[in-house]
Amino acid sequence: MSKAISEDVRFKVLRVLEDRPDLSQRQLAGELGVSVGAMNYCLRALIEKGQVKVQNFRASNNKLRYAYILTPQGLAEKSRLTRKFLKRKLAEYEELKAEIEAIESEINPRGTGQ
């Protein structure tokens, strides 16, 4: 996993868990399009860094489940990753916009009346 992908996955995990801490690892992995093993690895890293804490709770059928709660450090990391993600996506958008404008000018040059 490259650093950018890893940061994107961490950002998305923190973002989803902030709103839905009761998702299982399998549900979270499915929603983010990563393997359950990769999700387990990511969550363990976030827990080790003190950005997420795990709490037990009872789900339906008396099964014990976990809730993944963002800590203050996790919220700060989410904010940092959000800024980086947004900056990177805005740069990608500007590059794509320039490329689209260049292609449009190639296929529809100004002054040709077409």
Secondary structure as UniProt FT lines:
FT   HELIX           3..19
FT   TURN            21..22
FT   HELIX           25..32
FT   HELIX           36..48
FT   TURN            49..50
FT   STRAND          52..58
FT   HELIX           60..62
FT   STRAND          64..70
FT   HELIX           72..107
FT   TURN            110..111
//
